[in-house]
Each structure stands twice: as structure tokens, then as C-alpha cells.
Amino acid sequence: MKTFWRNFARNRGAVVGLFILLLVIVVAIGAPWFFPGSPWDMAGAPFMPPGEMGMLLGSDSLGRDVASGIAHGARVSLLVGGVSTVVALVIGVGLGAIAGYLGGWADDVVMRFTEFFQTIPSFVLAILLVAIFTPSIQSIVFAIAVVSWPPVARVVRAEFLSLRSREFVQASEVLGKSRVSIVLGDILPNALSPIVVLSSLMVASAILLESALSFLGLGDPNLMSWGFLIGSGRSVIRIAWWMSVFPGIAIFLTVLSLNLVGEGLSDALNPRLARNRGGKP
């Protein structure tokens, strides 16, 4: 564990990304205390510039506090990103493990099924699914998970194909272990490194997808989100630029931090990269 953190800390960008990500998480968790009340409530006059009358980041066209909206929107973005990534990992790891370990016709069926989803543009499919099931936090999580699992399945399949012929797997088969025990206890732990790195990037992609859906008016109407804030300010950006700029900065910093953390995880979990950076894997 010490070696992992030492290798991770060698990547300064990853450390900065982790700090930003932790800051976003603190703001999301502390939103009810930092900005008590509903972010939908009117807090002042419309179109108040940043810094006036206690409005840290200004107000929108209805007098709502933009800073409050960003803080409460962080909870929605992180929740959607985290939950949809977990669901996508469950689907992708399960199908990838089946394809990689069993091979043969099972591999062909799973890969053709995966390719079917990859032939449809992810954003278009997400819009279609959310529109069919009506916009809500549940439908958004489901839609993002559905379009996010194929890359996971491919990565897991490749890892399982590489590991299933190793000596420790053959030894487990000779000892009479069940397939489920071999997959979960022997192969999967050795395939976790690329999955962990990929999951951090998936959270970033999920946040971007949720923001894009909310921007188009397909977000949950009962929850404040960054995409909604940008969308509500696009028609008045000339007179109230802060309505769109500050939520956009929040999305940019969060996605950037997740990508930087993913790069740091890749370095820390990959012995070759760690050695190149001077670590001791």
C-alpha cells in the first residue's frame, strides 16, 4: 500500500486532481450546510452579478443563487456518475468474464452483443432511453450505465483471455475448484488494475453525459444539476455570463480531476510505469 501511494504521489498532476476531486466531494456533501434551503428558492433579485448582496457567484434569471445551485448540483453529478459506473461495471465485468473465461460460442455471443451496443452512438442511445422512460434520476442512471458497459466488457475479456492459461488458474482447476470460485477468487483479483483505472474515466464520462442530458432538458426536473444551470443561462449569456460560466468551470474541473486521478492510478498500478518514474514496484 505504501508503494502504491508513493508511486501515485510521484505524478503531481494526479495529486492535484485528487485534491480537486476531494474538494468537489466536500462541497457536494456539505451543500445543505453551506447553502441551507432549496436551490430552487429565490434568494435575491434576478441577474445579480457575482459578489453583490452576498451572492458569491451571482443570481440567475429568477433570482436563485448560482453558488447554491452548483453546490447542490455537485451531489447530483457525483451520484449519477458513481451509481451508473457501478452498474456498468457489474454488467461489463460479468459479461467480459464469461466471454474471456469460457471462450468459444459464449465469447462469440457476448462479443456480438457488445458490438451491437457499440454500433449506436452512445449519446443518441442515452437520449432515446431517457426519453422513453421519462426524465428522472433513475432513467438517467440506467441510460448512462447501458451505454457505458461495452468498453468494460472488452477490457475484462482481454484480461481473462490472458490470465486463464496461467499456471495458478490451471492449478485451481486441477484442485477441483468451481468455475465461479476460479473467476472470482483467482482471475478477477489479478485483472482489477485496468478496471480500477477505467472506472475513474467512466465516472468522468458519466458526469459529462448527465450534464449534456440536463442541458437538453432531459434531466430530472426535481433535482438541480450543472447541465440545467448551463442550459438555463445560454439564452442570456450576454447579460448574465456567470449563469453558464461557473457551472461549466465546475464540470471542467471535476472531469479534469477524474482524468488526472485515472492517470495516477494507471502509473501506481502499472509496475513498468512506476519503475520508469523511479518507484519501487
C-alpha positions in Angstrom: 0.0 0.0 0.0 2.9 2.4 0.8 4.4 1.6 -2.6 1.1 2.4 -4.3 0.8 5.8 -2.6 4.4 6.6 -3.3 4.1 5.8 -7.0 0.8 7.8 -7.1 2.4 10.8 -5.4 5.1 10.9 -8.0 2.6 12.0 -10.5 2.0 15.7 -9.5 -0.9 16.0 -11.8 -2.7 13.1 -10.1 -2.1 14.7 -6.7 -3.6 18.0 -7.9 -6.5 16.0 -9.4 -7.1 14.2 -6.2 -7.2 17.4 -4.2 -9.7 19.0 -6.6 -11.9 15.9 -6.5 -11.9 15.8 -2.7 -12.8 19.5 -2.7 -15.8 18.8 -5.0 -16.8 15.9 -2.8 -16.7 18.1 0.3 -18.8 20.7 -1.4 -21.3 18.1 -2.5 -21.6 16.6 0.9 -21.7 19.9 2.7 -24.1 21.6 0.3 -27.1 21.5 2.8 -24.9 23.2 5.4 -23.1 25.7 3.1 -26.3 26.7 1.4 -29.3 25.7 3.5 -32.7 25.7 1.9 -33.7 24.6 -1.6 -31.5 25.8 -4.5 -34.8 26.4 -6.4 -35.8 29.2 -3.9 -35.5 32.8 -4.9 -32.6 34.3 -2.9 -32.3 37.8 -4.4 -33.0 40.0 -7.4 -32.6 38.5 -10.9 -29.3 38.8 -12.7 -27.3 40.0 -9.8 -23.6 39.9 -10.7 -21.1 37.9 -8.6 -20.3 39.4 -5.2 -23.3 41.6 -4.8 -25.7 41.3 -1.9 -24.0 38.2 -0.6 -24.3 36.4 -3.9 -20.9 34.7 -4.2 -21.4 33.7 -7.9 -24.4 35.9 -8.7 -28.1 35.0 -9.3 -30.0 33.7 -12.3 -33.0 35.0 -14.2 -35.3 34.0 -11.3 -33.1 35.3 -8.5 -31.8 31.9 -7.5 -28.3 31.6 -6.0 -25.9 30.2 -8.7 -23.4 29.1 -6.0 -26.2 27.2 -4.2 -27.2 25.5 -7.5 -23.6 24.5 -8.2 -23.1 23.0 -4.7 -26.4 21.1 -4.8 -25.8 20.1 -8.4 -22.4 18.5 -7.4 -24.4 16.0 -5.4 -26.4 15.0 -8.4 -23.5 14.8 -10.8 -21.3 12.7 -8.4 -24.3 10.5 -7.5 -25.2 9.8 -11.2 -21.5 9.3 -12.1 -20.8 6.9 -9.2 -24.0 4.8 -9.4 -24.1 4.5 -13.2 -20.4 3.5 -13.2 -21.1 0.8 -10.6 -24.0 -0.6 -12.6 -21.9 -0.5 -15.8 -19.1 -2.3 -14.1 -21.4 -5.1 -12.8 -22.7 -5.6 -16.3 -19.4 -5.2 -18.1 -17.3 -7.3 -15.7 -19.9 -10.1 -15.7 -20.2 -10.4 -19.5 -16.5 -9.9 -20.0 -15.6 -12.6 -17.5 -18.0 -15.0 -19.2 -16.6 -14.3 -22.6 -12.9 -14.4 -21.6 -13.1 -17.5 -19.3 -15.4 -19.7 -21.3 -14.4 -18.7 -24.8 -15.9 -20.5 -27.8 -19.5 -19.8 -28.6 -20.0 -17.9 -25.3 -17.3 -15.5 -26.3 -18.8 -15.0 -29.8 -22.3 -14.4 -28.4 -21.1 -11.9 -25.8 -18.9 -10.0 -28.3 -21.6 -9.8 -30.9 -24.0 -8.5 -28.2 -21.3 -5.9 -27.2 -20.7 -4.8 -30.8 -24.4 -4.2 -31.2 -24.4 -1.6 -28.5 -21.2 -0.1 -29.8 -22.7 0.5 -33.3 -25.2 3.0 -31.8 -23.7 6.4 -30.8 -23.7 6.5 -27.0 -25.2 9.9 -26.6 -28.0 9.2 -29.1 -28.9 5.9 -27.3 -28.8 7.7 -23.9 -31.2 10.4 -25.2 -33.5 7.7 -26.6 -33.6 5.7 -23.4 -34.2 8.7 -21.2 -37.0 10.0 -23.5 -38.7 6.6 -23.5 -38.6 6.2 -19.7 -39.3 9.9 -19.0 -36.6 12.0 -17.5 -35.7 11.1 -13.9 -32.6 10.3 -11.9 -33.3 6.5 -12.3 -33.7 6.7 -16.0 -30.6 8.8 -16.4 -28.5 6.3 -14.3 -30.0 3.4 -16.3 -29.3 5.1 -19.7 -25.7 6.0 -18.8 -25.0 2.5 -17.5 -26.4 0.9 -20.7 -24.1 3.0 -22.9 -21.0 2.7 -20.6 -20.6 -1.1 -20.1 -19.2 -2.3 -23.5 -15.7 -0.9 -23.1 -15.5 -2.6 -19.6 -16.6 -5.9 -21.1 -13.9 -5.7 -23.8 -11.1 -4.9 -21.2 -12.2 -7.6 -18.8 -12.4 -10.2 -21.7 -8.9 -9.3 -22.8 -7.6 -9.7 -19.3 -9.4 -13.0 -18.7 -8.1 -14.4 -22.0 -4.6 -13.6 -20.9 -4.9 -15.0 -17.4 -7.0 -18.1 -17.9 -4.0 -20.0 -19.2 -1.7 -19.1 -16.4 -0.3 -21.8 -14.0 -2.2 -20.6 -10.9 -5.5 -20.9 -12.8 -4.6 -24.4 -14.1 -3.6 -25.4 -10.6 -7.0 -24.3 -9.3 -8.8 -26.3 -12.0 -6.7 -29.4 -11.1 -7.7 -29.0 -7.4 -11.3 -29.2 -8.4 -12.4 -25.6 -7.7 -15.6 -24.5 -9.3 -15.6 -22.0 -12.2 -17.2 -19.3 -10.1 -14.6 -19.7 -7.4 -11.8 -19.6 -10.0 -13.2 -16.5 -11.7 -14.0 -14.5 -8.5 -11.1 -15.7 -6.4 -8.2 -16.3 -8.8 -8.6 -14.4 -12.1 -10.7 -11.3 -11.2 -8.3 -10.0 -8.4 -5.4 -10.1 -10.9 -7.5 -8.2 -13.5 -8.5 -5.4 -11.2 -5.8 -2.8 -12.2 -7.2 -1.8 -15.6 -10.7 -2.0 -14.3 -9.9 0.5 -11.5 -8.3 2.9 -13.9 -11.2 2.6 -16.4 -13.8 3.2 -13.7 -12.4 6.6 -12.9 -12.6 7.6 -16.5 -16.1 6.2 -16.7 -17.3 8.4 -13.8 -16.0 11.5 -15.7 -17.8 10.4 -18.9 -21.0 9.8 -16.9 -20.8 13.3 -15.4 -20.4 14.8 -18.9 -23.3 12.6 -20.2 -25.6 13.7 -17.4 -24.7 17.3 -17.9 -25.4 17.1 -21.6 -28.8 15.4 -21.0 -29.8 18.1 -18.4 -28.6 20.8 -20.8 -31.1 19.4 -23.4 -33.9 19.4 -20.9 -33.8 15.7 -20.2 -32.6 15.9 -16.6 -34.6 15.2 -13.5 -36.9 18.2 -13.1 -36.9 17.9 -9.4 -33.1 18.0 -9.0 -30.7 20.8 -9.6 -27.8 19.9 -11.9 -24.8 21.6 -13.6 -26.2 20.9 -17.1 -29.5 22.5 -16.2 -27.7 25.6 -14.9 -25.8 25.9 -18.1 -28.9 25.3 -20.2 -30.9 27.9 -18.3 -28.2 30.5 -18.8 -27.5 30.0 -22.5 -30.2 32.4 -23.7 -29.0 35.3 -21.5 -25.2 34.6 -21.7 -24.5 38.2 -23.0 -26.1 39.9 -20.0 -25.5 37.2 -17.3 -22.4 35.2 -18.3 -21.9 33.9 -14.8 -25.0 31.7 -15.1 -23.3 29.4 -17.6 -19.6 30.0 -17.0 -19.3 29.0 -13.3 -21.3 25.7 -13.8 -19.1 25.0 -16.8 -16.0 25.5 -14.8 -17.3 23.1 -12.2 -17.8 20.4 -14.8 -14.4 21.1 -16.3 -12.6 20.9 -13.0 -14.4 17.7 -11.9 -13.8 15.9 -15.2 -10.2 17.1 -15.3 -9.6 15.9 -11.8 -11.0 12.4 -12.5 -8.9 12.1 -15.6 -5.8 13.1 -13.7 -6.6 10.7 -10.9 -7.1 7.9 -13.5 -3.6 8.7 -14.9 -2.1 8.5 -11.4 -3.9 5.2 -10.8 -2.5 3.8 -14.0 1.0 4.8 -13.0 0.6 3.4 -9.5 -0.9 0.1 -10.5 1.4 -0.5 -13.5 4.8 -1.7 -12.3 6.5 -0.7 -15.6 5.3 2.9 -15.4 6.1 3.1 -11.8 9.7 1.9 -12.5 10.1 4.5 -15.2 9.1 7.2 -12.7 11.7 5.9 -10.3 9.4 4.0 -8.0 10.0 0.5 -6.5 7.1 -1.7 -7.6 
